[in-house]
């Protein structure tokens, strides 16, 4: 099959089409850039999860050339979400493949490694909903990029599946590790004290989960396995011999829907059976995940109220994230033998002015995770063990991990019963 330019490939997309694009480090950025140019088809709606850098789409969204529907918004899309050129559809990660089949998009855009001598391409770092998108779409266009790692799991797609191939002209998106602070390192140390021996860890996106990876390495905690997002720090742990290589335990050591990182983790995952990249119907399925003993989910939040309800989506009226996989992982950890559900966050905003442990979630703030699905809340001030406590007991426990100046308000706050 002849490889086209990105512009020639997207020229095959009809005006008014619905197009689904793979996310994160597997985003087909060359195709999206061409789609966003004025010469491309007009009136197209793009469906996508996490776009690490949506900047190429913003002028087209603002100008009415494109529309975006996403289940994983970011702060970079705040203006477009407010004005309506981008829309947020709440979806838990495990439900995305079925939803795509129901939507039946016209075209699927994916980023793949070049076909091998047998004609097999690899979806590389991103399989969360890629195969579902290819199965649901009427037409399929692949952006072929030699930098895409060839990963194990459910990532092999034969070149004959595609209606067109396009040359990649833009680098793979990257997600560099965030800078750590004394606060995030303190939170990570508290989490270490909660971990059982040989845990299977699920770490969300953010500075605190990344700090935990560094703390695990420093403390030389061994026998580790990971589900959820894959990242640079996991490659470091593997190379230090801290992942569980027990031959009696089957499956990859890192089972992920999306590898989210830099060239470091992409090179690590390339041809490495320690890493398995799977669709979210597998990687986020609570019943499958619950088969792991000692599954510990660690996720961050915007704020937690005195009852333990979690808002992980909205900041000052701006949608900065989505539901994602947090409910899937929390549900799985609840049924895992020895499982634990942890929410970890700094006690205040970076300037110290606003508490992130609040008396109640104010009207209009979403409940991303209900109080019955949170076992422990961790801040730099310590650990609040909520499981089994009454609402009053929860408020008192959370007051102890709030910033000192906010503790009285949290302890006295009326828990929101929504």
SVG drawing of the C-alpha trace seen along z (x, -y; Angstrom):
<svg xmlns="http://www.w3.org/2000/svg" viewBox="-28 -32 47 53">
<polyline fill="none" stroke="black" stroke-width="0.4" points="0.0,0.0 1.4,-3.4 2.2,-5.7 0.5,-9.1 1.2,-12.5 -1.0,-13.3 -2.8,-15.9 -3.6,-13.4 -4.8,-10.9 -7.2,-13.2 -8.5,-14.4 -10.3,-11.1 -12.4,-12.0 -15.8,-13.4 -17.1,-16.8 -19.2,-16.3 -17.6,-13.0 -17.1,-11.7 -13.5,-10.8 -12.0,-8.9 -8.3,-9.4 -6.2,-7.3 -4.9,-9.2 -1.8,-10.1 1.6,-9.0 -0.2,-7.2 -2.0,-10.3 -1.8,-10.5 -0.6,-14.2 0.3,-14.5 -3.1,-13.4 -4.9,-15.7 -2.7,-18.6 -3.7,-18.1 -7.3,-17.7 -7.2,-21.0 -5.9,-22.9 -8.4,-25.0 -7.9,-23.0 -9.1,-19.8 -12.7,-18.6 -15.0,-20.9 -17.6,-20.1 -15.6,-17.1 -16.2,-16.0 -13.2,-14.4 -13.7,-11.9 -10.7,-11.4 -9.5,-10.6 -6.4,-12.2 -4.7,-14.6 -1.3,-15.5 -1.0,-18.5 -4.2,-19.6 -2.7,-22.9 -2.8,-21.9 -6.6,-21.6 -7.3,-24.8 -7.4,-27.3 -9.6,-24.9 -12.0,-24.5 -12.1,-28.3 -12.7,-28.9 -15.5,-26.3 -13.5,-24.1 -13.7,-21.2 -15.5,-20.1 -14.1,-17.9 -15.9,-15.4 -13.6,-14.0 -14.0,-11.8 -10.6,-12.9 -10.5,-16.8 -7.5,-18.8 -6.9,-22.3 -5.6,-23.2 -9.1,-22.8 -10.8,-24.9 -11.8,-27.8 -13.1,-25.5 -15.1,-23.5 -16.6,-26.7 -17.5,-28.0 -18.9,-24.7 -16.5,-23.9 -15.3,-21.0 -17.7,-18.9 -17.0,-16.6 -18.7,-13.2 -18.3,-11.5 -17.2,-7.9 -15.4,-5.4 -12.5,-3.9 -13.8,-0.4 -17.0,-1.7 -15.2,-3.5 -14.9,-0.5 -18.6,0.3 -19.5,-3.4 -17.4,-3.7 -19.2,-0.7 -22.5,-2.4 -21.3,-5.7 -20.0,-3.9 -17.6,-6.7 -17.0,-7.2 -13.2,-7.1 -10.5,-5.9 -7.1,-7.5 -4.3,-5.6 -0.5,-5.8 1.4,-2.6 4.8,-1.1 5.7,-0.2 4.5,3.2 7.0,6.0 8.0,8.6 4.7,10.3 2.6,7.1 1.9,6.7 1.9,3.1 1.9,2.3 -0.3,-0.1 2.7,-0.6 2.0,-2.6 -1.8,-3.0 -4.3,-0.2 -7.0,-1.5 -9.7,-1.9 -7.7,-1.7 -8.9,1.8 -12.5,0.9 -12.1,-2.3 -10.8,-0.3 -13.6,2.3 -16.3,-0.4 -15.2,-2.8 -16.2,-2.6 -12.7,-3.6 -9.3,-3.3 -6.2,-5.5 -2.8,-4.8 -0.1,-7.3 3.1,-5.2 5.9,-6.2 9.2,-4.2 9.6,-5.6 6.5,-3.7 7.6,-0.8 6.5,2.7 4.8,3.8 3.3,7.1 -0.3,7.5 -3.2,6.7 -1.4,4.3 -0.8,6.2 -2.9,4.9 -2.3,6.2 -1.6,3.6 -4.4,4.9 -6.8,3.5 -6.2,0.0 -7.7,-1.9 -4.8,-4.4 -1.3,-4.8 0.2,-8.2 3.8,-9.2 4.3,-10.6 5.8,-14.1 5.5,-15.0 7.3,-13.4 5.4,-11.1 3.8,-13.0 5.6,-12.7 4.7,-13.0 7.8,-14.0 7.9,-13.2 6.8,-16.1 9.1,-17.9 8.8,-16.7 8.6,-18.8 9.0,-18.2 5.2,-17.9 4.9,-15.2 7.8,-13.2 6.3,-13.3 3.0,-12.0 4.9,-9.2 6.6,-8.2 3.3,-7.9 1.9,-5.7 4.9,-3.4 3.9,-2.6 0.5,-1.4 1.6,1.0 1.4,4.8 4.2,7.1 4.4,7.7 1.6,5.4 0.1,4.9 -0.1,1.1 -2.3,-1.1 -1.0,-4.6 -3.0,-7.5 -1.6,-10.5 0.1,-13.3 2.9,-14.3 2.0,-12.2 1.9,-8.8 5.2,-9.7 6.7,-10.6 5.6,-7.2 7.6,-5.5 10.7,-7.3 10.0,-6.4 9.6,-2.7 13.0,-2.8 14.7,-4.6 13.3,-2.2 14.1,0.8 10.6,2.2 10.5,5.4 8.0,7.9 6.1,5.2 3.6,5.5 1.7,2.7 -1.7,2.2 -3.0,-1.1 -0.8,-3.7 2.8,-2.7 5.5,-5.3 9.2,-6.0 9.6,-5.2 8.5,-1.7 11.3,-1.1 13.7,-2.2 12.2,0.2 12.5,3.1 16.1,2.4 16.8,2.2 15.3,5.7 12.3,4.6 9.5,6.0 8.1,9.5 9.7,12.1 8.2,15.1 7.6,17.7 4.6,19.0 2.7,15.7 1.6,15.5 1.1,12.3 3.2,9.2 4.8,7.3 3.3,4.1 -0.2,4.4 -1.4,1.1 -3.8,-0.5 -1.5,-3.4 2.2,-3.9 2.5,-7.5 6.1,-8.8 9.2,-9.8 11.6,-8.0 12.9,-6.2 9.9,-4.1 9.2,-3.6 12.6,-2.1 12.1,0.1 8.7,1.4 9.9,2.1 10.0,5.9 9.8,6.4 7.3,9.1 7.5,7.5 5.1,4.9 1.7,5.8 -0.5,3.1 -4.2,4.1 -7.6,2.5 -9.4,1.0 -12.1,3.6 -9.3,5.9 -7.0,3.5 -9.8,1.7 -12.2,4.6 -12.9,4.7 -13.6,8.5 -10.3,9.2 -8.3,6.8 -9.8,8.1 -8.0,11.5 -4.8,9.7 -4.1,10.2 -3.1,7.0 -4.3,4.6 -3.7,1.1 -5.1,-1.8 -3.4,-5.2 -5.1,-8.2 -5.0,-11.9 -7.8,-14.5 -8.7,-18.1 -10.3,-18.0 -11.8,-15.6 -14.7,-16.6 -15.2,-15.7 -17.2,-12.5 -14.5,-11.2 -16.2,-12.2 -13.7,-13.0 -13.8,-15.7 -11.1,-14.8 -12.5,-16.8 -13.3,-20.4 -11.2,-23.4 -12.9,-26.7 -15.5,-25.8 -13.0,-24.5 -13.1,-20.9 -9.5,-19.7 -9.9,-16.0 -12.5,-13.2 -13.8,-10.2 -11.1,-8.0 -10.3,-4.7 -10.6,-5.6 -14.0,-4.0 -12.9,-0.8 -9.7,-0.5 -11.4,-1.4 -14.1,1.2 -11.4,3.8 -9.4,3.1 -12.5,3.5 -12.8,7.1 -9.1,7.9 -7.8,10.0 -5.8,7.5 -6.7,4.6 -6.7,1.0 -8.1,-2.2 -6.0,-5.3 -6.6,-9.0 -3.4,-11.0 -3.1,-14.8 -1.4,-17.9 -3.5,-19.4 -3.5,-22.8 -3.1,-24.5 0.6,-25.3 0.2,-28.9 -1.2,-27.5 -4.3,-29.7 -6.9,-27.1 -7.5,-23.8 -8.0,-20.7 -9.6,-18.9 -12.9,-20.8 -16.0,-20.6 -18.2,-19.7 -18.2,-19.7 -19.9,-22.9 -22.9,-22.8 -21.9,-22.0 -18.7,-20.1 -18.8,-16.5 -18.5,-13.5 -15.8,-11.6 -15.5,-8.9 -18.2,-8.3 -17.2,-8.2 -17.9,-4.4 -15.2,-3.8 -12.3,-5.5 -10.4,-3.6 -7.6,-6.0 -6.7,-9.6 -3.1,-10.7 -1.6,-14.2 1.8,-15.4 0.4,-15.6 -0.3,-11.9 -2.9,-9.2 -6.6,-9.3 -8.0,-5.7 -11.7,-6.1 -12.9,-2.6 -15.4,-1.6 -15.7,-5.1 -19.0,-7.1 -19.4,-10.4 -18.3,-12.2 -15.3,-9.9 -14.3,-10.5 -14.5,-14.3 -12.2,-14.0 -9.7,-11.7 -9.6,-14.0 -9.2,-17.1 -5.9,-15.6 -4.4,-15.4 -5.7,-18.8 -3.4,-21.9 -3.4,-23.1 -5.2,-26.3 -8.1,-24.5 -8.5,-21.6 -11.2,-23.1 -13.4,-23.9 -13.0,-20.4 -13.8,-18.7 -16.9,-20.9 -18.0,-20.7 -21.3,-19.1 -20.6,-16.3 -22.3,-16.5 -24.8,-13.6 -25.2,-13.7"/>
</svg>
